[in-house]
Amino acid sequence: MEKRPLGKQGIVASQLGLGCMGMSEFYGEADDAESLHLLHEALELGVNFWDTADMYGPYKNELLIANALKGKRNEIVLATKFGIVREGENFATRSLNGKPAYVQSACEASLKRLDTDYIDLYYLHRKDPNTPIEETVGAMGRLVEQGKVRGIGLSEVSSATLRKAHAVHPISALQTEYSLWSREPENDILETCKELGIAFVPYSPLGRGFLTGQIKNFEDFAPDDYRRFSPRFQGENFEKNIDLVKYLVIMAGVKNCTPSQLALAWVMRKGDYIFPIPGTKKSKYLKENIGSVAIEFNEDELSLIDDRFNMHAAAGTRYPESMMGALNA
């Protein structure tokens, strides 16, 4: 697995990362023992860029990662996030907090849960609309000065916000959803990242599993699976998106690879500053995802894919309406 500079702050990570959220929440039942085995296997196979957040669980995912880090901390590029605050019964109430004092306290709490004295990449999960981005990033920069964080990142912000933040303190990475059916970053975000030397980290590069070609029926989702509430997995949208994926399955057959591998390879071919972080809980799919790094495309193939999976191909918004407002697009 090739390792590449992630931003300009000295962080070097595997070109393919691992999203750890689903190991603890949102995508059905969790199995910590299975997840620990997978994390260690990922490291053995060269995937050393792991992504978590304090709100996954909440807190459960960071605690899981802490167990996997034991004796291996220096081998892993660890990313975690703060800024989405979950409270109340079943942690159902959410708010955004980017206030400087909270930046410091959230980092201290994550360091304790992760049982480490530094975080490689510390993200603001969502921009707090009530706190200027300059104040939040200024506080994050102080964490770098304190040696608690190596690089700082943002998630789901606009190019304008990214430029404001980068002027206060160098931003190492921007994390935003990006895949064959979520191509909004191509409007200007990708170019801004490339211009400023900021790594781009696509989350959900497999469309929350839809682009694997494995999802056939809405009823197969567990009762607590997030996708039961996602617009792209509802009713008519589901059927339209299934038809879209059928084309992906055909193209993958022509390339002699799986739909997942084709979708991931397409993302990575968009630039060497791009580090997708597909999530999985299964060894089989981890190995399948890793196989995507060897897939190449010619210009005609890329043109066909880009045309079929254009900016407006997917039916439905990325999140429910109540969550779309938190995106600083």
C-alpha positions in Angstrom: 0.0 0.0 0.0 1.5 3.3 -1.1 2.0 6.0 1.6 1.7 9.6 0.6 2.0 13.1 2.2 -1.3 14.1 3.7 -1.2 17.9 3.5 2.0 19.8 4.1 2.4 19.3 7.9 4.6 16.1 7.7 1.8 13.5 8.0 2.3 10.5 5.7 -0.6 8.1 5.4 -1.8 5.1 3.3 -3.5 6.2 0.1 -6.6 4.2 1.2 -7.8 4.7 4.8 -10.3 3.0 7.0 -13.5 4.6 8.2 -14.3 3.1 11.7 -17.7 4.6 12.4 -19.7 1.6 11.4 -17.8 -0.6 13.9 -19.7 1.1 16.7 -22.9 2.6 15.4 -25.3 3.5 12.6 -24.9 0.3 10.4 -26.3 -2.5 12.4 -25.0 -4.6 15.3 -21.4 -4.0 16.5 -18.9 -6.7 17.4 -15.9 -5.3 19.2 -13.8 -8.5 19.0 -14.4 -8.7 15.2 -13.6 -5.0 14.8 -10.3 -5.3 16.7 -9.2 -8.2 14.5 -10.1 -6.1 11.4 -8.2 -3.1 12.6 -5.1 -5.2 13.2 -5.5 -6.9 9.9 -5.8 -3.5 8.1 -2.5 -2.4 9.6 -0.8 -5.6 8.6 -2.1 -5.0 5.0 -0.7 -1.4 5.0 -3.9 0.5 5.8 -2.6 2.8 8.6 -4.9 5.8 8.2 -7.8 5.3 10.6 -10.8 7.6 11.0 -13.0 8.0 14.1 -14.9 10.7 16.0 -16.1 11.4 19.5 -19.7 11.3 18.4 -19.5 7.8 17.1 -21.2 5.8 19.8 -20.9 8.4 21.2 -17.4 7.7 22.6 -17.6 3.9 21.9 -15.6 4.1 18.7 -12.7 6.0 20.2 -12.6 3.5 23.1 -12.5 0.7 20.6 -9.7 2.3 18.7 -7.7 2.8 21.9 -7.6 -1.0 22.3 -6.3 -1.4 18.8 -3.6 1.2 19.3 -1.9 -0.6 22.2 1.7 -1.3 21.2 1.1 0.0 17.7 0.5 3.8 18.2 3.4 5.0 16.2 2.4 2.8 13.2 -1.0 4.5 12.8 -2.1 7.8 11.4 -5.0 8.5 13.8 -7.8 10.9 12.8 -10.7 11.9 15.1 -13.3 14.7 15.1 -15.2 17.0 17.4 -17.9 19.6 17.1 -21.1 17.5 17.0 -22.4 17.3 20.5 -24.9 14.5 21.3 -26.9 14.7 24.5 -30.3 13.7 26.0 -32.1 10.3 26.0 -30.2 7.9 23.7 -28.0 10.8 22.7 -30.7 11.8 20.2 -30.3 15.6 20.7 -27.5 17.1 18.5 -25.9 20.5 18.5 -22.8 22.1 17.0 -20.0 23.6 19.1 -16.9 25.2 17.8 -16.2 27.6 20.7 -12.5 27.8 21.6 -13.0 26.5 25.1 -14.8 23.5 23.8 -12.1 22.8 21.2 -9.6 22.4 24.1 -11.9 20.3 26.3 -13.0 18.1 23.5 -9.5 17.3 22.5 -8.5 16.5 26.1 -11.4 14.1 26.4 -10.5 12.4 23.1 -6.9 12.0 24.1 -8.0 10.4 27.3 -10.4 8.0 25.6 -7.9 7.1 22.9 -5.2 6.6 25.6 -2.7 8.6 23.6 -0.8 11.8 24.1 -1.3 13.1 20.5 -3.7 12.9 17.6 -2.3 12.9 14.1 -5.3 14.7 12.4 -7.9 16.5 14.4 -11.1 17.6 12.5 -13.9 20.0 13.2 -16.7 17.7 12.3 -19.2 20.4 11.4 -18.8 24.2 11.4 -20.6 25.9 14.3 -22.8 28.6 12.7 -22.6 30.7 15.9 -18.8 30.7 16.1 -16.5 32.3 13.4 -14.4 29.7 11.8 -11.3 31.8 12.5 -11.9 31.4 16.3 -12.4 27.7 16.1 -9.4 27.1 13.9 -7.3 29.5 16.1 -8.0 27.2 19.0 -7.2 24.1 17.0 -3.9 25.7 16.0 -3.1 26.1 19.7 -3.5 22.4 20.1 -0.7 22.0 17.5 1.5 24.4 19.4 0.8 22.3 22.6 1.9 19.1 20.8 -1.5 17.5 21.3 -2.3 17.5 17.6 0.0 17.1 14.5 -2.4 18.5 11.9 -5.9 20.0 11.8 -8.8 19.3 9.4 -12.3 20.5 8.6 -15.3 18.5 7.4 -18.1 19.5 5.1 -17.2 23.2 4.6 -17.3 25.4 1.6 -14.2 26.6 -0.3 -14.8 30.1 1.1 -14.7 28.7 4.7 -11.7 26.6 3.9 -9.8 29.6 2.6 -10.6 31.6 5.7 -9.5 28.8 8.0 -6.3 28.1 6.1 -5.4 31.8 6.5 -5.5 31.4 10.2 -3.6 28.1 10.5 -2.5 25.6 7.8 -5.2 23.0 7.2 -3.9 19.5 6.6 -7.1 17.9 5.3 -10.7 18.5 4.3 -13.1 15.6 4.8 -16.3 15.6 2.7 -18.6 13.0 1.2 -17.5 12.2 -2.3 -18.3 9.2 -4.5 -19.8 8.3 -7.9 -23.2 9.4 -6.6 -22.0 12.4 -4.5 -19.9 14.6 -6.8 -20.5 18.0 -5.4 -16.8 18.6 -4.3 -16.0 18.8 -8.0 -17.8 22.2 -8.2 -14.8 23.9 -6.5 -13.6 22.0 -3.3 -11.2 19.6 -5.1 -9.5 22.5 -7.0 -9.2 24.6 -3.8 -7.6 21.7 -1.9 -5.2 21.0 -4.7 -4.3 24.7 -4.9 -3.7 25.1 -1.2 -1.9 21.8 -0.7 -4.7 20.3 1.4 -5.4 16.6 1.4 -9.0 15.7 0.4 -10.5 12.8 2.4 -13.7 11.4 0.9 -15.9 9.7 3.4 -18.7 7.3 2.2 -16.8 6.7 -1.1 -19.0 3.6 -1.6 -22.2 5.5 -1.2 -22.9 4.1 2.3 -22.7 0.6 0.8 -25.0 1.2 -2.2 -22.2 1.3 -4.7 -21.1 -2.2 -3.7 -24.0 -3.7 -5.6 -24.8 -5.8 -2.5 -27.8 -3.9 -1.4 -31.0 -5.3 -3.0 -33.9 -4.6 -0.6 -34.7 -1.8 1.8 -36.1 -4.4 4.2 -32.6 -6.0 4.7 -31.5 -3.0 6.8 -31.5 -3.6 10.6 -34.1 -1.5 12.5 -31.4 0.9 13.8 -29.5 1.2 10.5 -29.1 4.9 9.6 -29.9 4.1 5.9 -33.6 3.5 6.9 -33.8 7.2 7.3 -31.6 8.3 4.4 -33.5 9.9 1.4 -31.4 8.0 -1.1 -32.6 4.7 0.3 -36.3 5.6 0.4 -39.1 4.4 -1.9 -38.8 5.7 -5.5 -35.3 7.0 -4.8 -34.2 3.5 -3.8 -35.5 2.0 -7.1 -33.9 4.7 -9.2 -30.6 4.3 -7.5 -30.7 0.5 -7.8 -30.9 1.1 -11.6 -27.9 3.3 -11.4 -25.9 0.7 -9.6 -26.8 -2.0 -12.2 -24.8 0.0 -14.7 -21.8 0.0 -12.3 -22.1 -3.8 -11.9 -21.9 -4.1 -15.7 -18.9 -1.8 -16.0 -17.1 -3.7 -13.2 -17.7 -6.9 -15.0 -16.0 -5.5 -18.1 -13.0 -4.4 -15.9 -12.9 -7.8 -14.2 -13.3 -6.3 -10.8 -16.1 -5.7 -8.2 -18.3 -2.6 -8.2 -16.7 -1.6 -4.9 -13.2 -1.7 -6.5 -14.3 0.2 -9.5 -16.0 2.9 -7.4 -13.0 3.3 -5.1 -10.5 3.3 -8.0 -12.5 6.1 -9.7 -12.2 8.3 -6.6 -8.5 7.7 -6.2 -7.8 8.5 -9.8 -9.1 12.0 -9.3 -5.7 13.0 -7.7 -2.8 11.9 -5.6 -3.9 14.2 -2.8 -7.1 12.2 -2.3 -7.4 9.6 0.5 -10.7 7.8 0.6 -11.8 6.2 3.8 -14.3 3.4 3.1 -15.7 1.8 6.2 -16.2 -1.9 6.7 -16.5 -4.5 9.5 -15.6 -7.5 7.4 -12.1 -8.9 6.4 -13.5 -9.9 3.0 -14.5 -6.3 2.1 -11.3 -4.8 3.6 -9.2 -7.0 1.2 -11.6 -6.2 -1.6 -11.2 -2.5 -1.0 -7.5 -2.7 -0.9 -7.6 -4.4 -4.3 -8.9 -1.2 -5.8 -5.5 0.5 -5.7 -4.3 -1.6 -8.7 -7.1 -0.7 -11.0 -6.4 1.7 -13.9 -8.7 3.5 -16.4 -8.2 4.8 -19.8 -9.7 8.1 -20.8 -12.6 6.5 -22.6 -13.5 4.5 -19.6 -13.4 7.5 -17.3 -15.6 9.5 -19.7 -18.2 6.7 -19.7 -18.3 6.6 -16.0 -18.4 10.3 -15.5 -21.2 10.6 -18.0 -23.4 7.9 -16.4 -22.7 9.0 -12.9 -23.0 12.7 -13.5 -23.6 15.4 -10.8 -27.3 14.8 -10.8 -27.5 11.0 -11.3 -28.4 10.0 -7.8 -32.0 10.3 -6.6 -32.5 12.0 -3.2 -30.4 14.2 -1.0 -27.3 13.0 0.9 -28.9 13.5 4.3 -32.5 14.0 5.7 -33.6 17.6 5.5 -33.0 18.1 9.2 -29.3 17.3 8.8 -28.6 19.1 5.5 -28.6 22.4 7.3 -25.4 21.5 9.1 -23.5 21.3 5.9 -21.5 24.5 5.2 -21.8 24.0 1.4 
